[in-house]
Amino acid sequence: MKTPALFLICYITSIALFAQIDPARVTIARDAYGVPHIFAQTDPEVAYGLAWAHAEDDFKTIQLLVLPAKGMLGRHLGKQGATADYVVELLHAPELVKERGETALDPDFTAVLTGYLQGLNDYARAHPAEVLVRGSFPVTLSDYLKVSVLSLSVISGVDQALQRIYGNQVPLVDFMKNTGSNAIAVHRNKTTEGQTMLAINSHQPLEGPVAWYEAHLCSEQGWNVLGGLFPGGATIFHGVNEHLGWAHTVNYQDKIDIYQLQTDKAHPNQYFFDGQWLPLEEKRVRLRVKGIPVAIGRKAYWSQYGATIKTKRGWFAIRTGANQELRGLQQWYRMNKARSFSEFRQALTMTAIPGFNIVYADADTIYYVSNGKIPYRNPDYDWSGTLPGNTSRTLWTRFRPLADFPQYLNPPGGYLFNMNNTPFNATAPADNLDPDAFDQTMGYERWNTNRSVRFGELISQYDKLSYADFKRIKYDLQLPKRLSYAQGPDANALFELDPDAYPDIRDLIYNIRTWNRQATVNSQGAAAFLVFYRYWQDKLSKQTTEKTVLTADDCAAGLRHVQAYLRKHFGRTDIALGDYQKHVRGKTELPIWGIPDVLASIYASPYRQGQVRSSQGESYISLVRFPRTGLPLIETINCFGASGRPDSPHYTDQMALFAAQKTKPMTLDKQEVLRTAKRIYHPGQ
C-alpha cells in the first residue's frame, strides 16, 4: 500500500503530466524553408506545438488519418473511406483499446499523446471551416490509439491479406500503404574524414497520409530530434538526435497469417476448432458513405485467430501481431530520446513496431536489424500459404524477442545497408549472416533488388570513401549490370534483342542496347525503358499468375507499345526522360530523373498528354555525419516543401533543390535555429 506522502507525490505528478497546456509556453520557429522547430519546457508541450504546426501545414491530410477511428472517413471519401472505417472494426481496434488502452502506455508517453491531441483539437476549434466532417472533433486518446492499430496493421500487410481473401475485388486502404526505401550506414573507420555517415532515404508516396513531414522537436526534458513523421504522428519516425540517428526501410518477413476455418451448413456462424464447434463473435458495423443518405449495415466477425471474413470460397481469418499491440508509437518515442546505442537497443527490445528494417548510426557504432513482431510458429506447417483454421496447433500466442532477428553490429566490412532486399545481404559479402541459421517460419525474404545489387557494385570500389563519394552513391541513377527487380518484369532479354529480327522496331532496339542504363533527365534510353516497364507492370498486375521472366518476343511486344505510345503522344520516339516524366506540384513543373529501382528511385503515375508525374520514391532525404565530438552534421531535402497548402510559399520551395539532387543544411542547435529563424511565434498567434 502507498504511504500518504508517496500517494500525494504520485497525485501531483499525474496532475502535472496531464495538465492543460498553455500555448504561450510553446514556441514554433520557422526556418527559411518553413520547417517547424518546436521548443518548450516539457515533452507534452512540444507535442502540442508539433500538432499545431503540422495542422497549419496540412490539417486536411491529418484528418484522413483520424477519421477512420470515428467511422467517418466514408463520409468524406466515399467507398474507399468506408472500407478503412470497416477495417478498424474488423481488426477489433475498439476492443483492444478498451481492454488495454488505460494500461498499455507509460504515463510519460500518455502525457505526450494528450499534449499532441490537445494541440490538434485546439487547432480544429480555432479553424472550424477546415474540419472535413462535422462532429469529428475532438479526437480522444482512444480514437488515436485505434488509428495506430489500423496504421500498423496496414504496415504489416493486412491490406494485401484482405485483397487475397476477397480476390482483388474490394478497394482497400492503399492510400495508407508504405513502399520502398534505402538506408546506408558507413562506420568512421571506412571514411576518409573519420566520421560515421548515415543516409535516411525513404521511398514513400510524395503526398498523402504516408508522405513525410519534416520537423525538429526540442524540449528541456532531453527530447531534441530532427526527422520525418507521417501526418498524425506525435513523434519522429526516423531521424537524428544529438547522439545518434536511424533510418527505416520496408521489410517483408512473414508478419501475417491467413487461415481457412472449418465450417458447414449444419452449424451456421460456427467453426470447428480442436474437436468442438465454437461460435463466431459477431458485431454490426454502421458505415456512413458519402452520397448515400442512410447508414449501411455490415457485419464484422471474430474467431480465435482474429479478424474473420465470409466469402464465396468459405470463411477466412487473419492473424497478425499488429492488432495485438498499442505501444508502437511509444517505442518510436523511446528511440527519439535514446542517448546511446545501449538505450536505443533497449527501446528496440519492446518489439512493438511490427515491421521495418532499422539501420542505426552514431559516432562509434553502426547497427542493422530486420525488425518485426514475429510469432513463434509450429514448424510442422507451411506458413507461406493458407493454414488450417481448426486447430490450436496453428494458433500462435507468443512473440519472438529482438535477439532472434537478423542483425549486425559494427561488421568488419565497415558498412551496413538495406534497399528492401534480403537481410542476409546487408554488408560486405564475407560478413553476411547465414539465412539457414534462422528459423524458417519467420519467413525472411531471400531476394535482392536492383538497388541492393547496384549498391554492392559501388561500395566494393572503395577501401575508404569520402562524404562526396557517399553522396554520389546515394544519388546514383544507374541500373546494375543485370536487372534484379524483386517484383515486376524480368526484362534482361530486352538488352539482348537482335535488331535484324525485329526490323519494325530496329531504332528502339538500338536505343535500348546503346543506353548506358542511367536514368538521367536527358536520357532517351531511360524514357523508352520507363514506358516499356510501365506497360509490363500494368499487364502483369492484371494476370492471375504473375509472369516475371520476359522472352525476346515479350520484349519486342513491349517495344512496339513504346513506339506506338511515343508516336501518339509526342510525335517521335527519341524523347528524353525529362520530356516524359515530370515533378509537379501546383503550377511548378520540372523534368525529373529516376526510374523504378535505381538507387535514386522515382515511381510515376499518369499526368497529362501522355506524360507521367512523380508520385513516390525519393521523398524525404536526410544525410548525417557524426563527428567524434559536437552535434551531428545534417543535410536534408523534402520533395516539395514543408507545407501542403497551395497558398504557402513553402508549398514548392524545395522542388528545385530536390530536382538538382541538392540538399539544405539543418541543425539541432536551438540557439542557431532561433538566430536564423524567419518567424517565431506561439500557437494561435
Secondary structure, 3 states (H helix, E strand, C coil): CCCHHHHHHHHHHHHHHCCCCCHHHEEEEECCCCCEEEEECCHHHHHHHHHHHHHHHHHHHHHHHHHHHHCCHHHHHCHHHHHHHHHHHHCCHHHHHHHHCCCCCCHHHHHHHHHHHHHHHHHHHHCHHHCCCCCCCCCCHHHHHHHHHHHHHHHCCHHHHHHHHHCCCCCCCHHHCCCCCEEEEECHHHECCCCEEEEEEEEEECCCCCCCEEEEEEECCCCEEEEEECCCCCCCCEEEECCEEEEEECCCCCCEEEEEEECCCCCCCEEEECCEEEECEEEEEEECCCCCCCCEEEEEEEECCEEEEEECCEEEEEEEHHHHCCCHHHHHHHHHHCCCHHHHHHHHCCCCCCCCEEEEEECCCEEEEECCCCECCCCCCCCCCCEEECCHHHCCCCECCHHHCCEEECCCCCEEEECCCCCCCCCCHHHCCCHHHCCHHHCCCCCCCHHHHHHHHHHCCCCCECHHHHHHHHCCCECCCCCCCCCCCECHHHHHCCHHHCHHHHHHHHHHHHCCCECCCCCHHHHHHHHHHHHHHHHHHCCCCCCCECCHHHHHHHHHHHHHHHHHHHCCCCCCHHHHEEEEECCEEEECCCCCCCCCCEEEEECCCCCEEEEEEEEEEEEEEECCCCCCEEEEECCCCCCCCCCCCCCCCCHHHHHCCCCEEECCCHHHHHHHCCEEECCCC
